[in-house]
Amino acid sequence: MTAFLQYITAYPFFTRALAAGALISLCASLLGVSLTLKRYSMIGDGLSHVGFGALALASVMHAAPLAVCIPVVVAAAFLLLRISENGGIKGDAAIALISTGALAVGVMIISVAGVNVDVGSYMFGSILSISKDDLLLCAVVSAVVLVTYILLYSRIFAVTFDESFAKASGIRVGAYNTLLALLTAITIVLGMRLMGALLISALVIFPALTSMRLFKSFRGVVISSAIISVICFAVGMMITLFYSTPAGASVVVVNIAAFAVFYVVGLFRR
């Protein structure tokens, strides 16, 4: 632990990576609770694949990655909502349809254009390349997600568990679903720099599922999920530092271990 703290103070790029990762983990875990309970847990995986296609397009256009990626992923999130709510395609099928299509388009763009792109950093993340601007953006998004959950907690709770009751209560369900989709899309885009397109969905899915092994109340799951996510990310970064393992994979493995522990403890409690 002492060596880990010394490394943080000695290398600013590692400090930025740790801070940005903790903020994104917090956002993903909070949003992941609602997404998991609404059976949209794989939306993170789908949107990250769309983000890959958008990053490939930005590379060909020689444009700023975030300037291209955020609008495209946000539009994809809204499209997923529309297809699921008004179309004849269920949520999981719609996600698979859009995600695989976007991934294929991204690969085709890179192949045909012949641009020199580090596909590995897109797929698995490049966490140590986080800049000060990226960290600031992560802090802003985290603040928005936290304020949203605090101020709109009761309405998010109602929309998550029973949309029909929420509509009958006068809650604009569509607006809240759109807000969740918007925040999820932005979080996914920022998280791709940390975890990559293939692993970012783990930050959305694992903390919520892990918390549900022990906690049964919505509030308990939300709070536990946030704590578990940040701790798992910090432990994953420690493993990366000491054993030179890939950061994204290390974080996912720690989340898997946490899920296994909570699952066993939950079995004993029952």
Backbone hydrogen bonds, N-H to C=O, Kabsch-Sander energy under -0.5 kcal/mol:
donor,donor_aa,acceptor,acceptor_aa,energy
5,L,1,M,-2.2
6,Q,2,T,-2.3
7,Y,3,A,-2.1
8,I,4,F,-1.9
9,T,5,L,-1.9
10,A,6,Q,-1.8
11,Y,7,Y,-2.0
14,F,11,Y,-0.6
15,T,11,Y,-1.7
16,R,12,P,-2.6
17,A,13,F,-1.9
18,L,14,F,-2.5
19,A,15,T,-2.5
20,A,16,R,-2.9
21,G,17,A,-2.3
22,A,18,L,-2.1
23,L,19,A,-2.1
24,I,20,A,-2.6
25,S,21,G,-2.5
26,L,22,A,-2.0
27,C,23,L,-2.2
28,A,24,I,-2.9
29,S,25,S,-2.2
30,L,26,L,-2.0
31,L,27,C,-2.5
32,G,28,A,-2.1
33,V,29,S,-1.2
34,S,30,L,-0.9
35,L,31,L,-2.3
36,T,32,G,-2.7
37,L,33,V,-2.2
38,K,34,S,-1.9
39,R,36,T,-1.4
40,Y,35,L,-3.8
43,I,40,Y,-2.0
44,G,41,S,-0.7
46,G,42,M,-2.1
47,L,43,I,-2.9
48,S,44,G,-1.9
49,H,45,D,-1.5
50,V,46,G,-1.7
51,G,47,L,-2.5
52,F,48,S,-1.7
53,G,49,H,-1.9
54,A,50,V,-2.3
55,L,51,G,-2.6
56,A,52,F,-2.3
57,L,53,G,-2.0
58,A,54,A,-2.4
59,S,55,L,-2.1
60,V,56,A,-1.8
61,M,57,L,-2.1
62,H,58,A,-0.8
63,A,58,A,-2.4
68,V,64,A,-1.3
68,V,65,P,-0.5
69,C,65,P,-3.2
70,I,66,L,-2.1
72,V,68,V,-1.5
73,V,69,C,-2.7
74,V,70,I,-2.5
75,A,71,P,-2.3
76,A,72,V,-2.1
77,A,73,V,-2.3
78,F,74,V,-2.2
79,L,75,A,-2.2
80,L,76,A,-2.3
81,L,77,A,-1.8
82,R,78,F,-2.4
83,I,79,L,-2.8
84,S,80,L,-2.3
85,E,81,L,-2.5
86,N,82,R,-2.8
87,G,82,R,-0.7
87,G,83,I,-1.4
89,I,83,I,-0.6
94,A,90,K,-2.6
95,I,91,G,-2.2
96,A,92,D,-2.2
97,L,93,A,-2.3
98,I,94,A,-2.3
99,S,95,I,-2.8
100,T,96,A,-2.0
101,G,97,L,-1.4
102,A,98,I,-2.5
103,L,99,S,-2.3
104,A,100,T,-2.3
105,V,101,G,-2.3
106,G,102,A,-2.4
107,V,103,L,-2.2
108,M,104,A,-2.3
109,I,105,V,-2.5
110,I,106,G,-2.2
111,S,107,V,-2.4
112,V,108,M,-3.0
113,A,109,I,-2.5
114,G,110,I,-1.4
115,V,110,I,-0.6
117,V,115,V,-1.2
119,V,117,V,-1.6
121,S,118,D,-0.6
122,Y,118,D,-1.2
123,M,119,V,-2.5
124,F,120,G,-3.0
125,G,121,S,-1.3
126,S,193,R,-2.3
129,S,126,S,-1.8
130,I,127,I,-1.1
135,L,131,S,-2.1
136,L,132,K,-2.3
137,L,133,D,-2.3
138,C,134,D,-2.4
139,A,135,L,-2.2
140,V,136,L,-2.2
141,V,137,L,-2.5
142,S,138,C,-2.4
143,A,139,A,-2.2
144,V,140,V,-2.2
145,V,141,V,-2.4
146,L,142,S,-2.6
147,V,143,A,-2.5
148,T,144,V,-2.4
149,Y,145,V,-2.3
150,I,146,L,-2.3
151,L,147,V,-2.8
152,L,148,T,-2.2
153,Y,150,I,-0.5
156,I,152,L,-2.7
157,F,153,Y,-2.5
158,A,154,S,-1.9
159,V,155,R,-2.7
160,T,156,I,-2.3
161,F,157,F,-1.9
162,D,158,A,-2.5
166,A,162,D,-2.1
167,K,163,E,-2.5
168,A,164,S,-2.2
169,S,165,F,-1.5
170,G,167,K,-1.5
171,I,166,A,-2.5
173,V,171,I,-1.7
176,Y,172,R,-1.7
177,N,173,V,-2.6
178,T,174,G,-2.2
179,L,175,A,-2.1
180,L,176,Y,-2.3
181,A,177,N,-2.2
182,L,178,T,-2.5
183,L,179,L,-2.5
184,T,180,L,-2.3
185,A,181,A,-2.4
186,I,182,L,-2.1
187,T,183,L,-2.3
188,I,184,T,-2.6
189,V,185,A,-2.2
190,L,186,I,-2.2
191,G,187,T,-2.6
192,M,188,I,-1.5
193,R,189,V,-0.5
193,R,190,L,-1.0
194,L,191,G,-0.8
195,M,191,G,-3.0
196,G,191,G,-0.6
196,G,192,M,-1.2
197,A,122,Y,-2.6
198,L,123,M,-2.3
199,L,196,G,-0.6
200,I,196,G,-1.6
202,A,199,L,-1.6
203,L,200,I,-1.4
204,V,200,I,-0.6
204,V,201,S,-0.6
205,I,201,S,-2.2
206,F,202,A,-1.8
209,L,205,I,-2.2
210,T,206,F,-2.9
211,S,207,P,-2.3
212,M,208,A,-1.9
213,R,209,L,-0.5
213,R,210,T,-1.2
214,L,211,S,-1.4
215,F,211,S,-2.9
221,V,217,S,-2.3
222,V,218,F,-2.4
223,I,219,R,-2.5
224,S,220,G,-2.4
225,S,221,V,-2.6
226,A,222,V,-1.9
227,I,223,I,-2.0
228,I,224,S,-2.9
229,S,225,S,-2.4
230,V,226,A,-1.9
231,I,227,I,-2.3
232,C,228,I,-2.8
233,F,229,S,-2.0
234,A,230,V,-2.2
235,V,231,I,-2.6
236,G,232,C,-2.4
237,M,233,F,-2.2
238,M,234,A,-1.8
239,I,235,V,-2.2
240,T,236,G,-2.1
241,L,237,M,-2.3
242,F,238,M,-2.4
243,Y,239,I,-2.4
244,S,240,T,-1.3
250,S,246,P,-2.2
251,V,247,A,-2.3
252,V,248,G,-2.0
253,V,249,A,-2.4
254,V,250,S,-2.1
255,N,251,V,-2.0
256,I,252,V,-2.3
257,A,253,V,-2.3
258,A,254,V,-2.4
259,F,255,N,-2.3
260,A,256,I,-2.3
261,V,257,A,-2.3
262,F,258,A,-2.5
263,Y,259,F,-2.5
264,V,260,A,-2.2
265,V,261,V,-2.5
266,G,262,F,-2.5
267,L,263,Y,-1.9
268,F,264,V,-1.9
269,R,265,V,-2.1
270,R,266,G,-1.9
